[in-house]
Amino acid sequence: MTWRLRLAALAMALSVSTLGLAACGSSTSDRALSGAGIGAGVGAVGAGVTGGSILGGAALGGAAGAATGALTDEDDVDLGKPIWD
């Protein structure tokens, strides 16, 4: 495996594992906002590591994180109160 392929696999694994943690907070909007922030960060890093568009990676990661946060329930994943509370 080439180093680019290894980095891409690592970035993908980190992205997938982070989506499970993307939703924290008690309301749907809190969970969507925190998910969008985490997803955008992971997407930007993943795109940067793999040589893709950082802005595109952040947009896709943010959208996936926001959707994950909005669609999960507080009982599914509970990481405590958001920092803005």
Chimera marker file (.cmm) of the C-alpha trace (Angstrom):
<marker_set name="trace">
<marker id="1" x="0.000" y="0.000" z="0.000" r="1" g="1" b="0" radius="0.5"/>
<marker id="2" x="1.300" y="3.443" z="-0.852" r="1" g="1" b="0" radius="0.5"/>
<marker id="3" x="1.577" y="6.139" z="1.795" r="1" g="1" b="0" radius="0.5"/>
<marker id="4" x="-1.277" y="8.135" z="0.236" r="1" g="1" b="0" radius="0.5"/>
<marker id="5" x="-3.561" y="5.130" z="0.357" r="1" g="1" b="0" radius="0.5"/>
<marker id="6" x="-2.635" y="4.481" z="3.985" r="1" g="1" b="0" radius="0.5"/>
<marker id="7" x="-3.313" y="8.096" z="4.909" r="1" g="1" b="0" radius="0.5"/>
<marker id="8" x="-6.630" y="7.989" z="3.062" r="1" g="1" b="0" radius="0.5"/>
<marker id="9" x="-7.629" y="4.830" z="4.926" r="1" g="1" b="0" radius="0.5"/>
<marker id="10" x="-6.644" y="6.420" z="8.242" r="1" g="1" b="0" radius="0.5"/>
<marker id="11" x="-8.584" y="9.595" z="7.462" r="1" g="1" b="0" radius="0.5"/>
<marker id="12" x="-11.639" y="7.563" z="6.490" r="1" g="1" b="0" radius="0.5"/>
<marker id="13" x="-11.452" y="5.497" z="9.673" r="1" g="1" b="0" radius="0.5"/>
<marker id="14" x="-11.162" y="8.648" z="11.777" r="1" g="1" b="0" radius="0.5"/>
<marker id="15" x="-14.077" y="10.227" z="9.938" r="1" g="1" b="0" radius="0.5"/>
<marker id="16" x="-16.326" y="7.233" z="10.457" r="1" g="1" b="0" radius="0.5"/>
<marker id="17" x="-15.418" y="6.875" z="14.123" r="1" g="1" b="0" radius="0.5"/>
<marker id="18" x="-15.944" y="10.589" z="14.746" r="1" g="1" b="0" radius="0.5"/>
<marker id="19" x="-19.447" y="10.495" z="13.304" r="1" g="1" b="0" radius="0.5"/>
<marker id="20" x="-20.434" y="8.333" z="16.248" r="1" g="1" b="0" radius="0.5"/>
<marker id="21" x="-19.310" y="11.120" z="18.563" r="1" g="1" b="0" radius="0.5"/>
<marker id="22" x="-20.676" y="13.955" z="16.468" r="1" g="1" b="0" radius="0.5"/>
<marker id="23" x="-23.808" y="14.558" z="18.487" r="1" g="1" b="0" radius="0.5"/>
<marker id="24" x="-23.579" y="16.028" z="21.960" r="1" g="1" b="0" radius="0.5"/>
<marker id="25" x="-26.089" y="18.249" z="23.700" r="1" g="1" b="0" radius="0.5"/>
<marker id="26" x="-29.675" y="17.783" z="24.718" r="1" g="1" b="0" radius="0.5"/>
<marker id="27" x="-31.671" y="19.580" z="22.022" r="1" g="1" b="0" radius="0.5"/>
<marker id="28" x="-31.769" y="18.755" z="18.333" r="1" g="1" b="0" radius="0.5"/>
<marker id="29" x="-30.204" y="22.098" z="17.419" r="1" g="1" b="0" radius="0.5"/>
<marker id="30" x="-27.353" y="21.647" z="19.943" r="1" g="1" b="0" radius="0.5"/>
<marker id="31" x="-26.644" y="18.213" z="18.557" r="1" g="1" b="0" radius="0.5"/>
<marker id="32" x="-26.755" y="19.412" z="14.943" r="1" g="1" b="0" radius="0.5"/>
<marker id="33" x="-24.422" y="22.368" z="15.661" r="1" g="1" b="0" radius="0.5"/>
<marker id="34" x="-21.847" y="20.318" z="17.531" r="1" g="1" b="0" radius="0.5"/>
<marker id="35" x="-22.048" y="17.583" z="14.918" r="1" g="1" b="0" radius="0.5"/>
<marker id="36" x="-21.493" y="20.111" z="12.131" r="1" g="1" b="0" radius="0.5"/>
<marker id="37" x="-18.426" y="21.531" z="13.871" r="1" g="1" b="0" radius="0.5"/>
<marker id="38" x="-16.846" y="18.170" z="14.531" r="1" g="1" b="0" radius="0.5"/>
<marker id="39" x="-17.710" y="16.904" z="11.042" r="1" g="1" b="0" radius="0.5"/>
<marker id="40" x="-16.287" y="19.990" z="9.346" r="1" g="1" b="0" radius="0.5"/>
<marker id="41" x="-13.021" y="19.629" z="11.228" r="1" g="1" b="0" radius="0.5"/>
<marker id="42" x="-12.682" y="15.956" z="10.434" r="1" g="1" b="0" radius="0.5"/>
<marker id="43" x="-13.653" y="16.523" z="6.798" r="1" g="1" b="0" radius="0.5"/>
<marker id="44" x="-11.086" y="19.300" z="6.365" r="1" g="1" b="0" radius="0.5"/>
<marker id="45" x="-8.303" y="17.230" z="7.917" r="1" g="1" b="0" radius="0.5"/>
<marker id="46" x="-9.253" y="14.169" z="5.893" r="1" g="1" b="0" radius="0.5"/>
<marker id="47" x="-9.273" y="16.144" z="2.655" r="1" g="1" b="0" radius="0.5"/>
<marker id="48" x="-5.961" y="17.795" z="3.494" r="1" g="1" b="0" radius="0.5"/>
<marker id="49" x="-4.303" y="14.477" z="4.246" r="1" g="1" b="0" radius="0.5"/>
<marker id="50" x="-5.576" y="12.841" z="1.076" r="1" g="1" b="0" radius="0.5"/>
<marker id="51" x="-4.798" y="15.813" z="-1.178" r="1" g="1" b="0" radius="0.5"/>
<marker id="52" x="-8.422" y="16.784" z="-1.798" r="1" g="1" b="0" radius="0.5"/>
<marker id="53" x="-10.179" y="20.097" z="-1.483" r="1" g="1" b="0" radius="0.5"/>
<marker id="54" x="-10.097" y="21.214" z="2.155" r="1" g="1" b="0" radius="0.5"/>
<marker id="55" x="-13.154" y="23.430" z="1.712" r="1" g="1" b="0" radius="0.5"/>
<marker id="56" x="-15.066" y="20.622" z="0.008" r="1" g="1" b="0" radius="0.5"/>
<marker id="57" x="-14.069" y="18.166" z="2.737" r="1" g="1" b="0" radius="0.5"/>
<marker id="58" x="-15.176" y="20.604" z="5.431" r="1" g="1" b="0" radius="0.5"/>
<marker id="59" x="-18.519" y="21.153" z="3.704" r="1" g="1" b="0" radius="0.5"/>
<marker id="60" x="-19.215" y="17.446" z="3.274" r="1" g="1" b="0" radius="0.5"/>
<marker id="61" x="-18.023" y="16.601" z="6.788" r="1" g="1" b="0" radius="0.5"/>
<marker id="62" x="-20.084" y="19.420" z="8.274" r="1" g="1" b="0" radius="0.5"/>
<marker id="63" x="-23.202" y="18.274" z="6.459" r="1" g="1" b="0" radius="0.5"/>
<marker id="64" x="-22.687" y="14.653" z="7.543" r="1" g="1" b="0" radius="0.5"/>
<marker id="65" x="-22.006" y="15.690" z="11.138" r="1" g="1" b="0" radius="0.5"/>
<marker id="66" x="-25.037" y="17.983" z="11.280" r="1" g="1" b="0" radius="0.5"/>
<marker id="67" x="-27.269" y="15.257" z="9.894" r="1" g="1" b="0" radius="0.5"/>
<marker id="68" x="-25.878" y="12.729" z="12.374" r="1" g="1" b="0" radius="0.5"/>
<marker id="69" x="-26.397" y="15.137" z="15.254" r="1" g="1" b="0" radius="0.5"/>
<marker id="70" x="-29.915" y="16.033" z="14.213" r="1" g="1" b="0" radius="0.5"/>
<marker id="71" x="-30.988" y="12.449" z="13.566" r="1" g="1" b="0" radius="0.5"/>
<marker id="72" x="-29.645" y="10.902" z="16.763" r="1" g="1" b="0" radius="0.5"/>
<marker id="73" x="-31.325" y="11.007" z="20.132" r="1" g="1" b="0" radius="0.5"/>
<marker id="74" x="-29.708" y="12.103" z="23.388" r="1" g="1" b="0" radius="0.5"/>
<marker id="75" x="-30.007" y="8.518" z="24.591" r="1" g="1" b="0" radius="0.5"/>
<marker id="76" x="-28.043" y="7.231" z="21.565" r="1" g="1" b="0" radius="0.5"/>
<marker id="77" x="-24.854" y="9.184" z="22.284" r="1" g="1" b="0" radius="0.5"/>
<marker id="78" x="-24.492" y="11.386" z="25.359" r="1" g="1" b="0" radius="0.5"/>
<marker id="79" x="-21.253" y="13.284" z="25.794" r="1" g="1" b="0" radius="0.5"/>
<marker id="80" x="-22.626" y="15.742" z="28.329" r="1" g="1" b="0" radius="0.5"/>
<marker id="81" x="-23.572" y="19.397" z="28.095" r="1" g="1" b="0" radius="0.5"/>
<marker id="82" x="-22.196" y="21.447" z="25.198" r="1" g="1" b="0" radius="0.5"/>
<marker id="83" x="-19.534" y="24.029" z="26.067" r="1" g="1" b="0" radius="0.5"/>
<marker id="84" x="-21.867" y="26.933" z="25.225" r="1" g="1" b="0" radius="0.5"/>
<marker id="85" x="-24.352" y="26.030" z="27.981" r="1" g="1" b="0" radius="0.5"/>
<link id1="1" id2="2" r="1" g="1" b="0" radius="0.2"/>
<link id1="2" id2="3" r="1" g="1" b="0" radius="0.2"/>
<link id1="3" id2="4" r="1" g="1" b="0" radius="0.2"/>
<link id1="4" id2="5" r="1" g="1" b="0" radius="0.2"/>
<link id1="5" id2="6" r="1" g="1" b="0" radius="0.2"/>
<link id1="6" id2="7" r="1" g="1" b="0" radius="0.2"/>
<link id1="7" id2="8" r="1" g="1" b="0" radius="0.2"/>
<link id1="8" id2="9" r="1" g="1" b="0" radius="0.2"/>
<link id1="9" id2="10" r="1" g="1" b="0" radius="0.2"/>
<link id1="10" id2="11" r="1" g="1" b="0" radius="0.2"/>
<link id1="11" id2="12" r="1" g="1" b="0" radius="0.2"/>
<link id1="12" id2="13" r="1" g="1" b="0" radius="0.2"/>
<link id1="13" id2="14" r="1" g="1" b="0" radius="0.2"/>
<link id1="14" id2="15" r="1" g="1" b="0" radius="0.2"/>
<link id1="15" id2="16" r="1" g="1" b="0" radius="0.2"/>
<link id1="16" id2="17" r="1" g="1" b="0" radius="0.2"/>
<link id1="17" id2="18" r="1" g="1" b="0" radius="0.2"/>
<link id1="18" id2="19" r="1" g="1" b="0" radius="0.2"/>
<link id1="19" id2="20" r="1" g="1" b="0" radius="0.2"/>
<link id1="20" id2="21" r="1" g="1" b="0" radius="0.2"/>
<link id1="21" id2="22" r="1" g="1" b="0" radius="0.2"/>
<link id1="22" id2="23" r="1" g="1" b="0" radius="0.2"/>
<link id1="23" id2="24" r="1" g="1" b="0" radius="0.2"/>
<link id1="24" id2="25" r="1" g="1" b="0" radius="0.2"/>
<link id1="25" id2="26" r="1" g="1" b="0" radius="0.2"/>
<link id1="26" id2="27" r="1" g="1" b="0" radius="0.2"/>
<link id1="27" id2="28" r="1" g="1" b="0" radius="0.2"/>
<link id1="28" id2="29" r="1" g="1" b="0" radius="0.2"/>
<link id1="29" id2="30" r="1" g="1" b="0" radius="0.2"/>
<link id1="30" id2="31" r="1" g="1" b="0" radius="0.2"/>
<link id1="31" id2="32" r="1" g="1" b="0" radius="0.2"/>
<link id1="32" id2="33" r="1" g="1" b="0" radius="0.2"/>
<link id1="33" id2="34" r="1" g="1" b="0" radius="0.2"/>
<link id1="34" id2="35" r="1" g="1" b="0" radius="0.2"/>
<link id1="35" id2="36" r="1" g="1" b="0" radius="0.2"/>
<link id1="36" id2="37" r="1" g="1" b="0" radius="0.2"/>
<link id1="37" id2="38" r="1" g="1" b="0" radius="0.2"/>
<link id1="38" id2="39" r="1" g="1" b="0" radius="0.2"/>
<link id1="39" id2="40" r="1" g="1" b="0" radius="0.2"/>
<link id1="40" id2="41" r="1" g="1" b="0" radius="0.2"/>
<link id1="41" id2="42" r="1" g="1" b="0" radius="0.2"/>
<link id1="42" id2="43" r="1" g="1" b="0" radius="0.2"/>
<link id1="43" id2="44" r="1" g="1" b="0" radius="0.2"/>
<link id1="44" id2="45" r="1" g="1" b="0" radius="0.2"/>
<link id1="45" id2="46" r="1" g="1" b="0" radius="0.2"/>
<link id1="46" id2="47" r="1" g="1" b="0" radius="0.2"/>
<link id1="47" id2="48" r="1" g="1" b="0" radius="0.2"/>
<link id1="48" id2="49" r="1" g="1" b="0" radius="0.2"/>
<link id1="49" id2="50" r="1" g="1" b="0" radius="0.2"/>
<link id1="50" id2="51" r="1" g="1" b="0" radius="0.2"/>
<link id1="51" id2="52" r="1" g="1" b="0" radius="0.2"/>
<link id1="52" id2="53" r="1" g="1" b="0" radius="0.2"/>
<link id1="53" id2="54" r="1" g="1" b="0" radius="0.2"/>
<link id1="54" id2="55" r="1" g="1" b="0" radius="0.2"/>
<link id1="55" id2="56" r="1" g="1" b="0" radius="0.2"/>
<link id1="56" id2="57" r="1" g="1" b="0" radius="0.2"/>
<link id1="57" id2="58" r="1" g="1" b="0" radius="0.2"/>
<link id1="58" id2="59" r="1" g="1" b="0" radius="0.2"/>
<link id1="59" id2="60" r="1" g="1" b="0" radius="0.2"/>
<link id1="60" id2="61" r="1" g="1" b="0" radius="0.2"/>
<link id1="61" id2="62" r="1" g="1" b="0" radius="0.2"/>
<link id1="62" id2="63" r="1" g="1" b="0" radius="0.2"/>
<link id1="63" id2="64" r="1" g="1" b="0" radius="0.2"/>
<link id1="64" id2="65" r="1" g="1" b="0" radius="0.2"/>
<link id1="65" id2="66" r="1" g="1" b="0" radius="0.2"/>
<link id1="66" id2="67" r="1" g="1" b="0" radius="0.2"/>
<link id1="67" id2="68" r="1" g="1" b="0" radius="0.2"/>
<link id1="68" id2="69" r="1" g="1" b="0" radius="0.2"/>
<link id1="69" id2="70" r="1" g="1" b="0" radius="0.2"/>
<link id1="70" id2="71" r="1" g="1" b="0" radius="0.2"/>
<link id1="71" id2="72" r="1" g="1" b="0" radius="0.2"/>
<link id1="72" id2="73" r="1" g="1" b="0" radius="0.2"/>
<link id1="73" id2="74" r="1" g="1" b="0" radius="0.2"/>
<link id1="74" id2="75" r="1" g="1" b="0" radius="0.2"/>
<link id1="75" id2="76" r="1" g="1" b="0" radius="0.2"/>
<link id1="76" id2="77" r="1" g="1" b="0" radius="0.2"/>
<link id1="77" id2="78" r="1" g="1" b="0" radius="0.2"/>
<link id1="78" id2="79" r="1" g="1" b="0" radius="0.2"/>
<link id1="79" id2="80" r="1" g="1" b="0" radius="0.2"/>
<link id1="80" id2="81" r="1" g="1" b="0" radius="0.2"/>
<link id1="81" id2="82" r="1" g="1" b="0" radius="0.2"/>
<link id1="82" id2="83" r="1" g="1" b="0" radius="0.2"/>
<link id1="83" id2="84" r="1" g="1" b="0" radius="0.2"/>
<link id1="84" id2="85" r="1" g="1" b="0" radius="0.2"/>
</marker_set>
